[in-house]
Amino acid sequence: MSRRYALYCLPAPGSRLEAFGRSVLGTDPVSGAAVPHPEGLSDLAAVTAGARIYGFHATLKAPLRLAAGTTEADLVAATRDLAAAHLPVAVGPLRVAALGPFLALVPEAPPPELGLFAAECVAALDPFRAPLTEAERAKRRPERLDPRGRALLARWGYPYVFEAFRFHMTLTDALPEAEREAWHRRLSEAYAAAGPEPLVIDAVCLLTQDGSGPFRLLARLPFGEPRG
C-alpha cells in the first residue's frame, strides 16, 4: 500500500477554529472520529465527502510519496528543523470565500511572511518528493493550467506554489454554481457564531495517507523548538 505525506497548517488543538473545521467536515483528523455537524447544517455531509479525506487544513507542501533513499524519519527530522528556525506567523482574521467552485476560509489580509514561509516549505521538503507518476500528473489536469502552472507542476509536483499560492482552509467540495451563494451565507453565519480567534501559525503538521484512506496526523512540530 502506497503511503503519502503532506505538510499542513492545522488549527491549534482546542481552539475554536479547530472545533469549527472539524464540525464542518464531520471528522477529527487526529483520531478519525466522527464529529457532529453544526446545528442546522446536517446537510453538509453531502458536500464535504472529498474534503473529509484531507481533513480541515491549509496546504504548505502538497501530498507526496517519499523519494528513493529517504525515510519517514528523515522527513520528520527535516520538518522539525524547518519549524525550529521559525517564529510564529500572525495570519490574522479569516473569512469564508469562494475559491472557484468550492468554499474555504481565507485570510482577510494575508501578511507577506505567510507566502514566504509557504515557499520555504515547498523548497525545503522537495528533496523528499518522489517524481509524479503519469496518473498523478494527469490528476492535476495540466491541460487546464497556463504555461507557468504547467512549469510549476513539472518542477515542484504541484501548480499552486510560490506566486500561485493562496492560503486557504477548505470547507466544501466543488459546489454547483446555483448552490454556492446559499452555502456561502450559511457557512459565514456558522463561522461568525463559532467566534474563532485570529489565526496564528506556530507549528506545522505532517500527515500521512495510506492508499486512498483519510489523512491522519503523524507529527505536530512547533516553531522555535530545536531538535533535542
C-alpha positions as CSV (number, residue, x, y, z in Angstrom):
1,M,0.0,0.0,0.0
2,S,1.5,3.4,-1.0
3,R,1.9,6.0,1.6
4,R,1.8,9.7,1.0
5,Y,2.8,12.6,3.3
6,A,1.7,16.2,3.3
7,L,2.7,19.3,5.3
8,Y,-0.3,21.2,6.6
9,C,-1.2,24.0,8.8
10,L,-3.8,22.7,11.3
11,P,-5.6,24.8,13.8
12,A,-4.3,24.9,17.3
13,P,-5.5,22.0,19.4
14,G,-8.5,23.0,21.5
15,S,-9.1,26.2,19.5
16,R,-12.5,27.4,18.3
17,L,-11.2,27.3,14.8
18,E,-10.3,23.6,15.2
19,A,-13.8,22.9,16.6
20,F,-15.4,24.7,13.7
21,G,-13.4,23.0,11.0
22,R,-13.9,19.5,12.4
23,S,-17.7,20.1,12.7
24,V,-18.0,21.4,9.1
25,L,-16.1,18.4,7.7
26,G,-17.6,16.0,10.3
27,T,-14.4,14.3,11.3
28,D,-11.4,14.6,13.6
29,P,-8.1,14.3,11.5
30,V,-6.2,13.2,14.6
31,S,-8.4,10.3,15.8
32,G,-10.6,9.8,12.8
33,A,-13.7,10.0,15.0
34,A,-16.9,11.4,13.5
35,V,-17.8,14.9,14.7
36,P,-21.4,16.3,14.6
37,H,-22.1,19.0,12.0
38,P,-23.1,22.4,13.3
39,E,-26.7,22.8,14.3
40,G,-28.9,23.4,11.2
41,L,-26.1,22.2,8.8
42,S,-26.6,18.4,8.8
43,D,-26.7,18.5,5.0
44,L,-23.0,19.4,5.0
45,A,-22.3,15.7,4.7
46,A,-23.4,15.7,1.1
47,V,-20.9,18.5,0.1
48,T,-17.8,17.6,2.1
49,A,-17.1,13.9,1.2
50,G,-13.9,14.7,-0.7
51,A,-12.7,17.4,1.8
52,R,-13.1,14.9,4.7
53,I,-10.3,12.7,3.2
54,Y,-7.8,15.6,3.7
55,G,-9.3,17.0,6.9
56,F,-9.5,20.6,7.9
57,H,-6.2,22.2,6.9
58,A,-4.2,24.6,4.8
59,T,-1.6,23.0,2.5
60,L,2.0,24.1,2.8
61,K,3.5,21.1,0.9
62,A,1.2,19.1,-1.2
63,P,0.9,15.3,-0.8
64,L,4.0,13.4,-1.9
65,R,5.4,10.0,-2.0
66,L,8.9,9.6,-0.5
67,A,11.8,9.7,-2.9
68,A,14.1,6.7,-3.2
69,G,16.7,6.7,-0.4
70,T,14.6,8.8,2.0
71,T,12.7,7.6,5.1
72,E,9.8,8.9,7.1
73,A,12.2,9.6,10.0
74,D,14.3,11.7,7.6
75,L,11.2,13.7,6.6
76,V,10.1,14.3,10.2
77,A,13.6,15.4,11.2
78,A,13.9,17.8,8.3
79,T,10.4,19.3,9.1
80,R,11.4,19.6,12.7
81,D,14.5,21.6,11.7
82,L,12.4,23.8,9.4
83,A,9.9,24.5,12.2
84,A,12.7,25.2,14.7
85,A,14.0,28.0,12.5
86,H,10.8,30.0,12.5
87,L,8.8,32.4,14.7
88,P,5.0,32.3,14.7
89,V,3.2,33.8,11.7
90,A,0.3,36.1,12.6
91,V,-2.2,35.4,9.8
92,G,-5.0,37.4,11.3
93,P,-8.8,37.0,10.9
94,L,-10.2,34.6,8.4
95,R,-13.4,34.8,6.3
96,V,-15.4,32.4,4.2
97,A,-14.7,32.9,0.5
98,A,-15.3,31.2,-2.8
99,L,-12.2,29.8,-4.5
100,G,-13.5,28.6,-7.9
101,P,-16.3,26.2,-7.2
102,F,-15.5,25.4,-3.6
103,L,-15.7,27.4,-0.3
104,A,-12.8,27.9,2.1
105,L,-11.6,30.1,4.9
106,V,-9.0,32.6,3.7
107,P,-7.1,35.4,5.4
108,E,-8.8,38.8,5.3
109,A,-5.3,40.4,4.7
110,P,-2.6,37.8,4.3
111,P,0.8,39.0,5.6
112,P,3.8,38.8,3.2
113,E,5.6,36.4,5.6
114,L,2.9,33.8,5.1
115,G,3.7,33.3,1.4
116,L,7.4,33.4,2.1
117,F,7.0,30.7,4.7
118,A,4.9,28.5,2.4
119,A,7.5,28.9,-0.4
120,E,10.2,27.8,2.0
121,C,8.2,24.7,3.0
122,V,7.8,23.8,-0.7
123,A,11.6,24.1,-1.4
124,A,12.9,22.7,1.8
125,L,11.0,19.4,1.6
126,D,11.2,18.9,-2.1
127,P,14.3,16.5,-1.8
128,F,11.9,14.1,-0.1
129,R,9.4,14.1,-3.0
130,A,9.3,11.2,-5.5
131,P,8.6,12.3,-9.1
132,L,5.0,12.4,-10.1
133,T,3.6,9.3,-11.8
134,E,1.7,9.9,-15.1
135,A,-1.5,9.2,-13.2
136,E,-0.6,11.8,-10.5
137,R,0.3,14.3,-13.2
138,A,-3.0,13.7,-15.1
139,K,-5.0,14.2,-11.9
140,R,-3.7,17.8,-11.7
141,R,-5.3,18.5,-15.1
142,P,-2.2,20.1,-16.7
143,E,-4.3,20.9,-19.9
144,R,-6.2,23.4,-17.8
145,L,-3.2,25.2,-16.5
146,D,-1.4,28.1,-18.1
147,P,2.3,27.7,-19.1
148,R,3.5,28.9,-15.7
149,G,1.2,26.5,-13.9
150,R,2.5,23.6,-16.0
151,A,6.1,24.6,-15.3
152,L,5.4,24.7,-11.6
153,L,3.7,21.3,-11.8
154,A,6.7,19.8,-13.6
155,R,9.3,21.3,-11.3
156,W,7.6,21.1,-7.9
157,G,4.8,18.5,-8.4
158,Y,2.1,21.0,-7.6
159,P,1.0,24.1,-9.6
160,Y,-0.2,26.3,-6.7
161,V,3.1,27.3,-5.2
162,F,5.2,30.4,-4.9
163,E,3.3,33.3,-6.7
164,A,0.3,30.9,-7.3
165,F,0.0,30.0,-3.6
166,R,-3.1,31.2,-1.8
167,F,-3.6,30.2,1.9
168,H,-6.9,28.5,2.3
169,M,-8.7,26.1,4.6
170,T,-11.2,24.1,2.6
171,L,-14.8,23.8,3.8
172,T,-16.6,22.1,0.9
173,D,-16.2,20.1,-2.2
174,A,-16.9,21.7,-5.5
175,L,-20.4,23.1,-5.5
176,P,-22.8,23.7,-8.3
177,E,-22.9,27.4,-9.1
178,A,-26.6,27.6,-8.2
179,E,-25.8,26.5,-4.6
180,R,-22.7,28.5,-3.8
181,E,-24.3,31.7,-2.6
182,A,-26.6,29.9,-0.2
183,W,-23.7,27.8,1.2
184,H,-21.5,30.9,1.5
185,R,-24.2,32.6,3.5
186,R,-24.9,29.6,5.8
187,L,-21.2,28.8,6.4
188,S,-20.4,32.5,7.0
189,E,-23.1,32.7,9.7
190,A,-21.9,29.5,11.3
191,Y,-18.3,30.7,11.3
192,A,-19.3,34.0,12.9
193,A,-21.3,32.1,15.5
194,A,-18.2,30.0,16.3
195,G,-16.4,33.1,17.4
196,P,-12.9,32.0,16.2
197,E,-9.8,33.8,17.2
198,P,-7.4,35.4,14.6
199,L,-5.1,32.7,13.2
200,V,-1.5,32.5,14.4
201,I,0.6,29.7,12.8
202,D,3.0,28.4,15.5
203,A,3.5,24.9,14.3
204,V,3.4,22.7,11.2
205,C,1.9,19.3,10.9
206,L,3.0,16.2,9.0
207,L,0.1,14.0,8.0
208,T,0.1,10.6,6.3
209,Q,-2.3,8.8,4.0
210,D,-2.3,5.1,3.3
211,G,-3.7,4.2,-0.1
212,S,-6.9,6.2,-0.7
213,G,-7.8,6.4,3.0
214,P,-8.0,9.7,5.0
215,F,-5.0,11.7,6.1
216,R,-4.0,11.3,9.7
217,L,-1.7,13.4,11.9
218,L,1.8,12.0,12.2
219,A,3.6,14.8,14.0
220,R,2.9,18.4,15.1
221,L,6.1,20.3,15.1
222,P,6.1,23.6,17.0
223,F,8.1,26.6,15.8
224,G,11.3,27.5,17.7
225,E,11.9,24.2,19.3
226,P,15.3,22.8,18.2
227,R,15.8,19.0,17.9
228,G,16.6,17.5,21.2
